[in-house]
Amino acid sequence: MPFYYPNKTNDFWRVVGLIFMGDRDALWNAQQQRFDLPLIQQLLTRHHIALWDTGMAVRRLKDNASDKFLEIVEAIDLASLLDKHPTITRVGTTGEKATSIIAQQAGIDVPAIGHPMDCTIGSHIITLWRLPSTSRAYPLPLDKKADAYRPFFTCD
């Protein structure tokens, strides 16, 4: 799948399926053995959810998906992105590396998981949510991951 979180062992789309559809496999196409990109895009559009990378240019230092071995060559310019999309008020990050990039741009410490922080990026006030990794390597059951993501996706 040419989109975010295509790996079938990553729990991101299962978390989203649980939260919005009450079914961990709602976004999984069992016949094709992959996530259903058109269904995912419809859900994201319906709920006004955007996804973006915090690393615009990266270098993998080892041949694996671990952020531990990821060098950020060029980080997102979040202030410019927010200038183009000023209705964004919440930013959620999955993992410590992504959170640290945004926290550095905001001049704040990395918040703990489950403790969102208001901060300023450029001329924009946002709430930064550090969310747990959805990698299966992160030792948290799927329902607990969904519990951690639910307030981010459902708060007003």
Phi and psi in radians as a Rosetta constraint file:
Dihedral C 1 N 2 CA 2 C 2 CIRCULARHARMONIC -1.448 0.35
Dihedral N 2 CA 2 C 2 N 3 CIRCULARHARMONIC 1.149 0.35
Dihedral C 2 N 3 CA 3 C 3 CIRCULARHARMONIC -2.772 0.35
Dihedral N 3 CA 3 C 3 N 4 CIRCULARHARMONIC -3.047 0.35
Dihedral C 3 N 4 CA 4 C 4 CIRCULARHARMONIC -1.228 0.35
Dihedral N 4 CA 4 C 4 N 5 CIRCULARHARMONIC 2.495 0.35
Dihedral C 4 N 5 CA 5 C 5 CIRCULARHARMONIC 0.915 0.35
Dihedral N 5 CA 5 C 5 N 6 CIRCULARHARMONIC 0.966 0.35
Dihedral C 5 N 6 CA 6 C 6 CIRCULARHARMONIC -1.365 0.35
Dihedral N 6 CA 6 C 6 N 7 CIRCULARHARMONIC -0.329 0.35
Dihedral C 6 N 7 CA 7 C 7 CIRCULARHARMONIC -1.197 0.35
Dihedral N 7 CA 7 C 7 N 8 CIRCULARHARMONIC 2.193 0.35
Dihedral C 7 N 8 CA 8 C 8 CIRCULARHARMONIC -1.149 0.35
Dihedral N 8 CA 8 C 8 N 9 CIRCULARHARMONIC -0.256 0.35
Dihedral C 8 N 9 CA 9 C 9 CIRCULARHARMONIC -1.561 0.35
Dihedral N 9 CA 9 C 9 N 10 CIRCULARHARMONIC -0.116 0.35
Dihedral C 9 N 10 CA 10 C 10 CIRCULARHARMONIC -1.489 0.35
Dihedral N 10 CA 10 C 10 N 11 CIRCULARHARMONIC 2.449 0.35
Dihedral C 10 N 11 CA 11 C 11 CIRCULARHARMONIC -1.578 0.35
Dihedral N 11 CA 11 C 11 N 12 CIRCULARHARMONIC 0.046 0.35
Dihedral C 11 N 12 CA 12 C 12 CIRCULARHARMONIC -0.979 0.35
Dihedral N 12 CA 12 C 12 N 13 CIRCULARHARMONIC -0.910 0.35
Dihedral C 12 N 13 CA 13 C 13 CIRCULARHARMONIC -1.241 0.35
Dihedral N 13 CA 13 C 13 N 14 CIRCULARHARMONIC -0.419 0.35
Dihedral C 13 N 14 CA 14 C 14 CIRCULARHARMONIC -1.237 0.35
Dihedral N 14 CA 14 C 14 N 15 CIRCULARHARMONIC -0.706 0.35
Dihedral C 14 N 15 CA 15 C 15 CIRCULARHARMONIC -1.059 0.35
Dihedral N 15 CA 15 C 15 N 16 CIRCULARHARMONIC -0.834 0.35
Dihedral C 15 N 16 CA 16 C 16 CIRCULARHARMONIC -1.084 0.35
Dihedral N 16 CA 16 C 16 N 17 CIRCULARHARMONIC -0.733 0.35
Dihedral C 16 N 17 CA 17 C 17 CIRCULARHARMONIC -1.059 0.35
Dihedral N 17 CA 17 C 17 N 18 CIRCULARHARMONIC -0.739 0.35
Dihedral C 17 N 18 CA 18 C 18 CIRCULARHARMONIC -1.099 0.35
Dihedral N 18 CA 18 C 18 N 19 CIRCULARHARMONIC -0.783 0.35
Dihedral C 18 N 19 CA 19 C 19 CIRCULARHARMONIC -1.196 0.35
Dihedral N 19 CA 19 C 19 N 20 CIRCULARHARMONIC -0.835 0.35
Dihedral C 19 N 20 CA 20 C 20 CIRCULARHARMONIC -1.658 0.35
Dihedral N 20 CA 20 C 20 N 21 CIRCULARHARMONIC -0.373 0.35
Dihedral C 20 N 21 CA 21 C 21 CIRCULARHARMONIC -2.220 0.35
Dihedral N 21 CA 21 C 21 N 22 CIRCULARHARMONIC -0.048 0.35
Dihedral C 21 N 22 CA 22 C 22 CIRCULARHARMONIC 1.200 0.35
Dihedral N 22 CA 22 C 22 N 23 CIRCULARHARMONIC 0.321 0.35
Dihedral C 22 N 23 CA 23 C 23 CIRCULARHARMONIC -2.559 0.35
Dihedral N 23 CA 23 C 23 N 24 CIRCULARHARMONIC 2.047 0.35
Dihedral C 23 N 24 CA 24 C 24 CIRCULARHARMONIC -1.045 0.35
Dihedral N 24 CA 24 C 24 N 25 CIRCULARHARMONIC -0.443 0.35
Dihedral C 24 N 25 CA 25 C 25 CIRCULARHARMONIC -1.829 0.35
Dihedral N 25 CA 25 C 25 N 26 CIRCULARHARMONIC 0.216 0.35
Dihedral C 25 N 26 CA 26 C 26 CIRCULARHARMONIC -1.086 0.35
Dihedral N 26 CA 26 C 26 N 27 CIRCULARHARMONIC -0.494 0.35
Dihedral C 26 N 27 CA 27 C 27 CIRCULARHARMONIC -1.811 0.35
Dihedral N 27 CA 27 C 27 N 28 CIRCULARHARMONIC 0.170 0.35
Dihedral C 27 N 28 CA 28 C 28 CIRCULARHARMONIC -1.756 0.35
Dihedral N 28 CA 28 C 28 N 29 CIRCULARHARMONIC 2.261 0.35
Dihedral C 28 N 29 CA 29 C 29 CIRCULARHARMONIC -1.699 0.35
Dihedral N 29 CA 29 C 29 N 30 CIRCULARHARMONIC 1.721 0.35
Dihedral C 29 N 30 CA 30 C 30 CIRCULARHARMONIC -1.118 0.35
Dihedral N 30 CA 30 C 30 N 31 CIRCULARHARMONIC -0.628 0.35
Dihedral C 30 N 31 CA 31 C 31 CIRCULARHARMONIC -1.119 0.35
Dihedral N 31 CA 31 C 31 N 32 CIRCULARHARMONIC -0.725 0.35
Dihedral C 31 N 32 CA 32 C 32 CIRCULARHARMONIC -1.622 0.35
Dihedral N 32 CA 32 C 32 N 33 CIRCULARHARMONIC -0.095 0.35
Dihedral C 32 N 33 CA 33 C 33 CIRCULARHARMONIC 0.980 0.35
Dihedral N 33 CA 33 C 33 N 34 CIRCULARHARMONIC 0.809 0.35
Dihedral C 33 N 34 CA 34 C 34 CIRCULARHARMONIC -2.780 0.35
Dihedral N 34 CA 34 C 34 N 35 CIRCULARHARMONIC 2.919 0.35
Dihedral C 34 N 35 CA 35 C 35 CIRCULARHARMONIC -1.251 0.35
Dihedral N 35 CA 35 C 35 N 36 CIRCULARHARMONIC 2.612 0.35
Dihedral C 35 N 36 CA 36 C 36 CIRCULARHARMONIC -1.557 0.35
Dihedral N 36 CA 36 C 36 N 37 CIRCULARHARMONIC 1.646 0.35
Dihedral C 36 N 37 CA 37 C 37 CIRCULARHARMONIC -1.045 0.35
Dihedral N 37 CA 37 C 37 N 38 CIRCULARHARMONIC -0.808 0.35
Dihedral C 37 N 38 CA 38 C 38 CIRCULARHARMONIC -1.039 0.35
Dihedral N 38 CA 38 C 38 N 39 CIRCULARHARMONIC -0.685 0.35
Dihedral C 38 N 39 CA 39 C 39 CIRCULARHARMONIC -1.157 0.35
Dihedral N 39 CA 39 C 39 N 40 CIRCULARHARMONIC -0.718 0.35
Dihedral C 39 N 40 CA 40 C 40 CIRCULARHARMONIC -1.071 0.35
Dihedral N 40 CA 40 C 40 N 41 CIRCULARHARMONIC -0.811 0.35
Dihedral C 40 N 41 CA 41 C 41 CIRCULARHARMONIC -1.119 0.35
Dihedral N 41 CA 41 C 41 N 42 CIRCULARHARMONIC -0.658 0.35
Dihedral C 41 N 42 CA 42 C 42 CIRCULARHARMONIC -1.094 0.35
Dihedral N 42 CA 42 C 42 N 43 CIRCULARHARMONIC -0.785 0.35
Dihedral C 42 N 43 CA 43 C 43 CIRCULARHARMONIC -1.096 0.35
Dihedral N 43 CA 43 C 43 N 44 CIRCULARHARMONIC -0.800 0.35
Dihedral C 43 N 44 CA 44 C 44 CIRCULARHARMONIC -1.077 0.35
Dihedral N 44 CA 44 C 44 N 45 CIRCULARHARMONIC -0.742 0.35
Dihedral C 44 N 45 CA 45 C 45 CIRCULARHARMONIC -1.135 0.35
Dihedral N 45 CA 45 C 45 N 46 CIRCULARHARMONIC -0.806 0.35
Dihedral C 45 N 46 CA 46 C 46 CIRCULARHARMONIC -1.035 0.35
Dihedral N 46 CA 46 C 46 N 47 CIRCULARHARMONIC -0.633 0.35
Dihedral C 46 N 47 CA 47 C 47 CIRCULARHARMONIC -1.787 0.35
Dihedral N 47 CA 47 C 47 N 48 CIRCULARHARMONIC 0.162 0.35
Dihedral C 47 N 48 CA 48 C 48 CIRCULARHARMONIC 0.990 0.35
Dihedral N 48 CA 48 C 48 N 49 CIRCULARHARMONIC 0.850 0.35
Dihedral C 48 N 49 CA 49 C 49 CIRCULARHARMONIC -1.916 0.35
Dihedral N 49 CA 49 C 49 N 50 CIRCULARHARMONIC 2.241 0.35
Dihedral C 49 N 50 CA 50 C 50 CIRCULARHARMONIC -2.008 0.35
Dihedral N 50 CA 50 C 50 N 51 CIRCULARHARMONIC 2.551 0.35
Dihedral C 50 N 51 CA 51 C 51 CIRCULARHARMONIC -2.066 0.35
Dihedral N 51 CA 51 C 51 N 52 CIRCULARHARMONIC 2.497 0.35
Dihedral C 51 N 52 CA 52 C 52 CIRCULARHARMONIC -2.699 0.35
Dihedral N 52 CA 52 C 52 N 53 CIRCULARHARMONIC 2.695 0.35
Dihedral C 52 N 53 CA 53 C 53 CIRCULARHARMONIC -1.499 0.35
Dihedral N 53 CA 53 C 53 N 54 CIRCULARHARMONIC 2.560 0.35
Dihedral C 53 N 54 CA 54 C 54 CIRCULARHARMONIC -1.538 0.35
Dihedral N 54 CA 54 C 54 N 55 CIRCULARHARMONIC -0.375 0.35
Dihedral C 54 N 55 CA 55 C 55 CIRCULARHARMONIC -1.828 0.35
Dihedral N 55 CA 55 C 55 N 56 CIRCULARHARMONIC 1.946 0.35
Dihedral C 55 N 56 CA 56 C 56 CIRCULARHARMONIC -1.433 0.35
Dihedral N 56 CA 56 C 56 N 57 CIRCULARHARMONIC -0.513 0.35
Dihedral C 56 N 57 CA 57 C 57 CIRCULARHARMONIC -2.400 0.35
Dihedral N 57 CA 57 C 57 N 58 CIRCULARHARMONIC 2.192 0.35
Dihedral C 57 N 58 CA 58 C 58 CIRCULARHARMONIC -2.317 0.35
Dihedral N 58 CA 58 C 58 N 59 CIRCULARHARMONIC 2.795 0.35
Dihedral C 58 N 59 CA 59 C 59 CIRCULARHARMONIC -2.278 0.35
Dihedral N 59 CA 59 C 59 N 60 CIRCULARHARMONIC 2.144 0.35
Dihedral C 59 N 60 CA 60 C 60 CIRCULARHARMONIC -1.417 0.35
Dihedral N 60 CA 60 C 60 N 61 CIRCULARHARMONIC 2.164 0.35
Dihedral C 60 N 61 CA 61 C 61 CIRCULARHARMONIC -1.543 0.35
Dihedral N 61 CA 61 C 61 N 62 CIRCULARHARMONIC -0.322 0.35
Dihedral C 61 N 62 CA 62 C 62 CIRCULARHARMONIC -2.396 0.35
Dihedral N 62 CA 62 C 62 N 63 CIRCULARHARMONIC 2.805 0.35
Dihedral C 62 N 63 CA 63 C 63 CIRCULARHARMONIC -1.485 0.35
Dihedral N 63 CA 63 C 63 N 64 CIRCULARHARMONIC 1.119 0.35
Dihedral C 63 N 64 CA 64 C 64 CIRCULARHARMONIC -2.674 0.35
Dihedral N 64 CA 64 C 64 N 65 CIRCULARHARMONIC 3.064 0.35
Dihedral C 64 N 65 CA 65 C 65 CIRCULARHARMONIC -1.612 0.35
Dihedral N 65 CA 65 C 65 N 66 CIRCULARHARMONIC 0.061 0.35
Dihedral C 65 N 66 CA 66 C 66 CIRCULARHARMONIC -1.169 0.35
Dihedral N 66 CA 66 C 66 N 67 CIRCULARHARMONIC 2.292 0.35
Dihedral C 66 N 67 CA 67 C 67 CIRCULARHARMONIC -1.160 0.35
Dihedral N 67 CA 67 C 67 N 68 CIRCULARHARMONIC -0.356 0.35
Dihedral C 67 N 68 CA 68 C 68 CIRCULARHARMONIC -1.032 0.35
Dihedral N 68 CA 68 C 68 N 69 CIRCULARHARMONIC -0.548 0.35
Dihedral C 68 N 69 CA 69 C 69 CIRCULARHARMONIC -1.952 0.35
Dihedral N 69 CA 69 C 69 N 70 CIRCULARHARMONIC 0.663 0.35
Dihedral C 69 N 70 CA 70 C 70 CIRCULARHARMONIC -2.065 0.35
Dihedral N 70 CA 70 C 70 N 71 CIRCULARHARMONIC 2.139 0.35
Dihedral C 70 N 71 CA 71 C 71 CIRCULARHARMONIC -1.766 0.35
Dihedral N 71 CA 71 C 71 N 72 CIRCULARHARMONIC 2.155 0.35
Dihedral C 71 N 72 CA 72 C 72 CIRCULARHARMONIC -1.469 0.35
Dihedral N 72 CA 72 C 72 N 73 CIRCULARHARMONIC 1.962 0.35
Dihedral C 72 N 73 CA 73 C 73 CIRCULARHARMONIC -1.473 0.35
Dihedral N 73 CA 73 C 73 N 74 CIRCULARHARMONIC -0.711 0.35
Dihedral C 73 N 74 CA 74 C 74 CIRCULARHARMONIC -2.439 0.35
Dihedral N 74 CA 74 C 74 N 75 CIRCULARHARMONIC 2.117 0.35
Dihedral C 74 N 75 CA 75 C 75 CIRCULARHARMONIC -1.518 0.35
Dihedral N 75 CA 75 C 75 N 76 CIRCULARHARMONIC 2.798 0.35
Dihedral C 75 N 76 CA 76 C 76 CIRCULARHARMONIC -1.027 0.35
Dihedral N 76 CA 76 C 76 N 77 CIRCULARHARMONIC 2.527 0.35
Dihedral C 76 N 77 CA 77 C 77 CIRCULARHARMONIC -1.695 0.35
Dihedral N 77 CA 77 C 77 N 78 CIRCULARHARMONIC 1.492 0.35
Dihedral C 77 N 78 CA 78 C 78 CIRCULARHARMONIC -1.127 0.35
Dihedral N 78 CA 78 C 78 N 79 CIRCULARHARMONIC -0.614 0.35
Dihedral C 78 N 79 CA 79 C 79 CIRCULARHARMONIC -1.035 0.35
Dihedral N 79 CA 79 C 79 N 80 CIRCULARHARMONIC -0.760 0.35
Dihedral C 79 N 80 CA 80 C 80 CIRCULARHARMONIC -1.154 0.35
Dihedral N 80 CA 80 C 80 N 81 CIRCULARHARMONIC -0.702 0.35
Dihedral C 80 N 81 CA 81 C 81 CIRCULARHARMONIC -1.088 0.35
Dihedral N 81 CA 81 C 81 N 82 CIRCULARHARMONIC -0.760 0.35
Dihedral C 81 N 82 CA 82 C 82 CIRCULARHARMONIC -1.173 0.35
Dihedral N 82 CA 82 C 82 N 83 CIRCULARHARMONIC -0.577 0.35
Dihedral C 82 N 83 CA 83 C 83 CIRCULARHARMONIC -1.051 0.35
Dihedral N 83 CA 83 C 83 N 84 CIRCULARHARMONIC -0.668 0.35
Dihedral C 83 N 84 CA 84 C 84 CIRCULARHARMONIC -1.365 0.35
Dihedral N 84 CA 84 C 84 N 85 CIRCULARHARMONIC -0.423 0.35
Dihedral C 84 N 85 CA 85 C 85 CIRCULARHARMONIC -2.326 0.35
Dihedral N 85 CA 85 C 85 N 86 CIRCULARHARMONIC 1.228 0.35
Dihedral C 85 N 86 CA 86 C 86 CIRCULARHARMONIC -1.217 0.35
Dihedral N 86 CA 86 C 86 N 87 CIRCULARHARMONIC -0.140 0.35
Dihedral C 86 N 87 CA 87 C 87 CIRCULARHARMONIC -1.432 0.35
Dihedral N 87 CA 87 C 87 N 88 CIRCULARHARMONIC -0.110 0.35
Dihedral C 87 N 88 CA 88 C 88 CIRCULARHARMONIC -1.232 0.35
Dihedral N 88 CA 88 C 88 N 89 CIRCULARHARMONIC 2.180 0.35
Dihedral C 88 N 89 CA 89 C 89 CIRCULARHARMONIC -2.136 0.35
Dihedral N 89 CA 89 C 89 N 90 CIRCULARHARMONIC -0.255 0.35
Dihedral C 89 N 90 CA 90 C 90 CIRCULARHARMONIC -2.256 0.35
Dihedral N 90 CA 90 C 90 N 91 CIRCULARHARMONIC 2.400 0.35
Dihedral C 90 N 91 CA 91 C 91 CIRCULARHARMONIC -2.224 0.35
Dihedral N 91 CA 91 C 91 N 92 CIRCULARHARMONIC 2.183 0.35
Dihedral C 91 N 92 CA 92 C 92 CIRCULARHARMONIC -1.945 0.35
Dihedral N 92 CA 92 C 92 N 93 CIRCULARHARMONIC 2.397 0.35
Dihedral C 92 N 93 CA 93 C 93 CIRCULARHARMONIC -2.088 0.35
Dihedral N 93 CA 93 C 93 N 94 CIRCULARHARMONIC 2.530 0.35
Dihedral C 93 N 94 CA 94 C 94 CIRCULARHARMONIC -1.909 0.35
Dihedral N 94 CA 94 C 94 N 95 CIRCULARHARMONIC 1.745 0.35
Dihedral C 94 N 95 CA 95 C 95 CIRCULARHARMONIC 1.924 0.35
Dihedral N 95 CA 95 C 95 N 96 CIRCULARHARMONIC 2.773 0.35
Dihedral C 95 N 96 CA 96 C 96 CIRCULARHARMONIC -1.229 0.35
Dihedral N 96 CA 96 C 96 N 97 CIRCULARHARMONIC -0.668 0.35
Dihedral C 96 N 97 CA 97 C 97 CIRCULARHARMONIC -1.103 0.35
Dihedral N 97 CA 97 C 97 N 98 CIRCULARHARMONIC -0.816 0.35
Dihedral C 97 N 98 CA 98 C 98 CIRCULARHARMONIC -1.091 0.35
Dihedral N 98 CA 98 C 98 N 99 CIRCULARHARMONIC -0.717 0.35
Dihedral C 98 N 99 CA 99 C 99 CIRCULARHARMONIC -1.127 0.35
Dihedral N 99 CA 99 C 99 N 100 CIRCULARHARMONIC -0.707 0.35
Dihedral C 99 N 100 CA 100 C 100 CIRCULARHARMONIC -1.135 0.35
Dihedral N 100 CA 100 C 100 N 101 CIRCULARHARMONIC -0.574 0.35
Dihedral C 100 N 101 CA 101 C 101 CIRCULARHARMONIC -1.114 0.35
Dihedral N 101 CA 101 C 101 N 102 CIRCULARHARMONIC -0.817 0.35
Dihedral C 101 N 102 CA 102 C 102 CIRCULARHARMONIC -1.223 0.35
Dihedral N 102 CA 102 C 102 N 103 CIRCULARHARMONIC -0.740 0.35
Dihedral C 102 N 103 CA 103 C 103 CIRCULARHARMONIC -1.053 0.35
Dihedral N 103 CA 103 C 103 N 104 CIRCULARHARMONIC -0.701 0.35
Dihedral C 103 N 104 CA 104 C 104 CIRCULARHARMONIC -1.093 0.35
Dihedral N 104 CA 104 C 104 N 105 CIRCULARHARMONIC -0.747 0.35
Dihedral C 104 N 105 CA 105 C 105 CIRCULARHARMONIC -1.164 0.35
Dihedral N 105 CA 105 C 105 N 106 CIRCULARHARMONIC -0.489 0.35
Dihedral C 105 N 106 CA 106 C 106 CIRCULARHARMONIC -1.552 0.35
Dihedral N 106 CA 106 C 106 N 107 CIRCULARHARMONIC -0.189 0.35
Dihedral C 106 N 107 CA 107 C 107 CIRCULARHARMONIC 1.245 0.35
Dihedral N 107 CA 107 C 107 N 108 CIRCULARHARMONIC 0.592 0.35
Dihedral C 107 N 108 CA 108 C 108 CIRCULARHARMONIC -2.176 0.35
Dihedral N 108 CA 108 C 108 N 109 CIRCULARHARMONIC 2.892 0.35
Dihedral C 108 N 109 CA 109 C 109 CIRCULARHARMONIC -1.296 0.35
Dihedral N 109 CA 109 C 109 N 110 CIRCULARHARMONIC 2.718 0.35
Dihedral C 109 N 110 CA 110 C 110 CIRCULARHARMONIC -1.156 0.35
Dihedral N 110 CA 110 C 110 N 111 CIRCULARHARMONIC 2.121 0.35
Dihedral C 110 N 111 CA 111 C 111 CIRCULARHARMONIC -1.229 0.35
Dihedral N 111 CA 111 C 111 N 112 CIRCULARHARMONIC 2.718 0.35
Dihedral C 111 N 112 CA 112 C 112 CIRCULARHARMONIC -1.296 0.35
Dihedral N 112 CA 112 C 112 N 113 CIRCULARHARMONIC 2.692 0.35
Dihedral C 112 N 113 CA 113 C 113 CIRCULARHARMONIC -1.008 0.35
Dihedral N 113 CA 113 C 113 N 114 CIRCULARHARMONIC 2.308 0.35
Dihedral C 113 N 114 CA 114 C 114 CIRCULARHARMONIC 1.473 0.35
Dihedral N 114 CA 114 C 114 N 115 CIRCULARHARMONIC 0.093 0.35
Dihedral C 114 N 115 CA 115 C 115 CIRCULARHARMONIC -2.230 0.35
Dihedral N 115 CA 115 C 115 N 116 CIRCULARHARMONIC 1.381 0.35
Dihedral C 115 N 116 CA 116 C 116 CIRCULARHARMONIC -1.073 0.35
Dihedral N 116 CA 116 C 116 N 117 CIRCULARHARMONIC 2.613 0.35
Dihedral C 116 N 117 CA 117 C 117 CIRCULARHARMONIC -2.242 0.35
Dihedral N 117 CA 117 C 117 N 118 CIRCULARHARMONIC 2.357 0.35
Dihedral C 117 N 118 CA 118 C 118 CIRCULARHARMONIC -1.349 0.35
Dihedral N 118 CA 118 C 118 N 119 CIRCULARHARMONIC 2.442 0.35
Dihedral C 118 N 119 CA 119 C 119 CIRCULARHARMONIC -2.687 0.35
Dihedral N 119 CA 119 C 119 N 120 CIRCULARHARMONIC 2.963 0.35
Dihedral C 119 N 120 CA 120 C 120 CIRCULARHARMONIC -1.990 0.35
Dihedral N 120 CA 120 C 120 N 121 CIRCULARHARMONIC 2.252 0.35
Dihedral C 120 N 121 CA 121 C 121 CIRCULARHARMONIC -2.121 0.35
Dihedral N 121 CA 121 C 121 N 122 CIRCULARHARMONIC 1.970 0.35
Dihedral C 121 N 122 CA 122 C 122 CIRCULARHARMONIC 1.064 0.35
Dihedral N 122 CA 122 C 122 N 123 CIRCULARHARMONIC -2.137 0.35
Dihedral C 122 N 123 CA 123 C 123 CIRCULARHARMONIC -1.797 0.35
Dihedral N 123 CA 123 C 123 N 124 CIRCULARHARMONIC 0.267 0.35
Dihedral C 123 N 124 CA 124 C 124 CIRCULARHARMONIC -1.957 0.35
Dihedral N 124 CA 124 C 124 N 125 CIRCULARHARMONIC 2.366 0.35
Dihedral C 124 N 125 CA 125 C 125 CIRCULARHARMONIC -1.703 0.35
Dihedral N 125 CA 125 C 125 N 126 CIRCULARHARMONIC 2.166 0.35
Dihedral C 125 N 126 CA 126 C 126 CIRCULARHARMONIC -2.247 0.35
Dihedral N 126 CA 126 C 126 N 127 CIRCULARHARMONIC 2.916 0.35
Dihedral C 126 N 127 CA 127 C 127 CIRCULARHARMONIC -1.888 0.35
Dihedral N 127 CA 127 C 127 N 128 CIRCULARHARMONIC 2.133 0.35
Dihedral C 127 N 128 CA 128 C 128 CIRCULARHARMONIC -1.661 0.35
Dihedral N 128 CA 128 C 128 N 129 CIRCULARHARMONIC 2.154 0.35
Dihedral C 128 N 129 CA 129 C 129 CIRCULARHARMONIC -1.957 0.35
Dihedral N 129 CA 129 C 129 N 130 CIRCULARHARMONIC 2.079 0.35
Dihedral C 129 N 130 CA 130 C 130 CIRCULARHARMONIC -1.575 0.35
Dihedral N 130 CA 130 C 130 N 131 CIRCULARHARMONIC 2.053 0.35
Dihedral C 130 N 131 CA 131 C 131 CIRCULARHARMONIC -1.881 0.35
Dihedral N 131 CA 131 C 131 N 132 CIRCULARHARMONIC 2.700 0.35
Dihedral C 131 N 132 CA 132 C 132 CIRCULARHARMONIC -1.225 0.35
Dihedral N 132 CA 132 C 132 N 133 CIRCULARHARMONIC 2.670 0.35
Dihedral C 132 N 133 CA 133 C 133 CIRCULARHARMONIC -1.046 0.35
Dihedral N 133 CA 133 C 133 N 134 CIRCULARHARMONIC 2.503 0.35
Dihedral C 133 N 134 CA 134 C 134 CIRCULARHARMONIC -1.692 0.35
Dihedral N 134 CA 134 C 134 N 135 CIRCULARHARMONIC 0.124 0.35
Dihedral C 134 N 135 CA 135 C 135 CIRCULARHARMONIC -1.120 0.35
Dihedral N 135 CA 135 C 135 N 136 CIRCULARHARMONIC 2.512 0.35
Dihedral C 135 N 136 CA 136 C 136 CIRCULARHARMONIC -1.153 0.35
Dihedral N 136 CA 136 C 136 N 137 CIRCULARHARMONIC -0.320 0.35
Dihedral C 136 N 137 CA 137 C 137 CIRCULARHARMONIC -1.237 0.35
Dihedral N 137 CA 137 C 137 N 138 CIRCULARHARMONIC -0.364 0.35
Dihedral C 137 N 138 CA 138 C 138 CIRCULARHARMONIC -1.401 0.35
Dihedral N 138 CA 138 C 138 N 139 CIRCULARHARMONIC 2.063 0.35
Dihedral C 138 N 139 CA 139 C 139 CIRCULARHARMONIC -1.380 0.35
Dihedral N 139 CA 139 C 139 N 140 CIRCULARHARMONIC 1.225 0.35
Dihedral C 139 N 140 CA 140 C 140 CIRCULARHARMONIC -2.433 0.35
Dihedral N 140 CA 140 C 140 N 141 CIRCULARHARMONIC 2.251 0.35
Dihedral C 140 N 141 CA 141 C 141 CIRCULARHARMONIC -1.055 0.35
Dihedral N 141 CA 141 C 141 N 142 CIRCULARHARMONIC 2.662 0.35
Dihedral C 141 N 142 CA 142 C 142 CIRCULARHARMONIC -0.941 0.35
Dihedral N 142 CA 142 C 142 N 143 CIRCULARHARMONIC -0.779 0.35
Dihedral C 142 N 143 CA 143 C 143 CIRCULARHARMONIC -1.127 0.35
Dihedral N 143 CA 143 C 143 N 144 CIRCULARHARMONIC -0.561 0.35
Dihedral C 143 N 144 CA 144 C 144 CIRCULARHARMONIC -1.265 0.35
Dihedral N 144 CA 144 C 144 N 145 CIRCULARHARMONIC -0.638 0.35
Dihedral C 144 N 145 CA 145 C 145 CIRCULARHARMONIC -1.088 0.35
Dihedral N 145 CA 145 C 145 N 146 CIRCULARHARMONIC -0.787 0.35
Dihedral C 145 N 146 CA 146 C 146 CIRCULARHARMONIC -1.055 0.35
Dihedral N 146 CA 146 C 146 N 147 CIRCULARHARMONIC -0.712 0.35
Dihedral C 146 N 147 CA 147 C 147 CIRCULARHARMONIC -1.056 0.35
Dihedral N 147 CA 147 C 147 N 148 CIRCULARHARMONIC -0.633 0.35
Dihedral C 147 N 148 CA 148 C 148 CIRCULARHARMONIC -1.274 0.35
Dihedral N 148 CA 148 C 148 N 149 CIRCULARHARMONIC -0.595 0.35
Dihedral C 148 N 149 CA 149 C 149 CIRCULARHARMONIC -1.443 0.35
Dihedral N 149 CA 149 C 149 N 150 CIRCULARHARMONIC -0.503 0.35
Dihedral C 149 N 150 CA 150 C 150 CIRCULARHARMONIC -0.917 0.35
Dihedral N 150 CA 150 C 150 N 151 CIRCULARHARMONIC -0.862 0.35
Dihedral C 150 N 151 CA 151 C 151 CIRCULARHARMONIC -1.093 0.35
Dihedral N 151 CA 151 C 151 N 152 CIRCULARHARMONIC -0.597 0.35
Dihedral C 151 N 152 CA 152 C 152 CIRCULARHARMONIC -1.117 0.35
Dihedral N 152 CA 152 C 152 N 153 CIRCULARHARMONIC -0.821 0.35
Dihedral C 152 N 153 CA 153 C 153 CIRCULARHARMONIC -1.331 0.35
Dihedral N 153 CA 153 C 153 N 154 CIRCULARHARMONIC -0.411 0.35
Dihedral C 153 N 154 CA 154 C 154 CIRCULARHARMONIC -1.960 0.35
Dihedral N 154 CA 154 C 154 N 155 CIRCULARHARMONIC -0.044 0.35
Dihedral C 154 N 155 CA 155 C 155 CIRCULARHARMONIC -1.339 0.35
Dihedral N 155 CA 155 C 155 N 156 CIRCULARHARMONIC 2.711 0.35
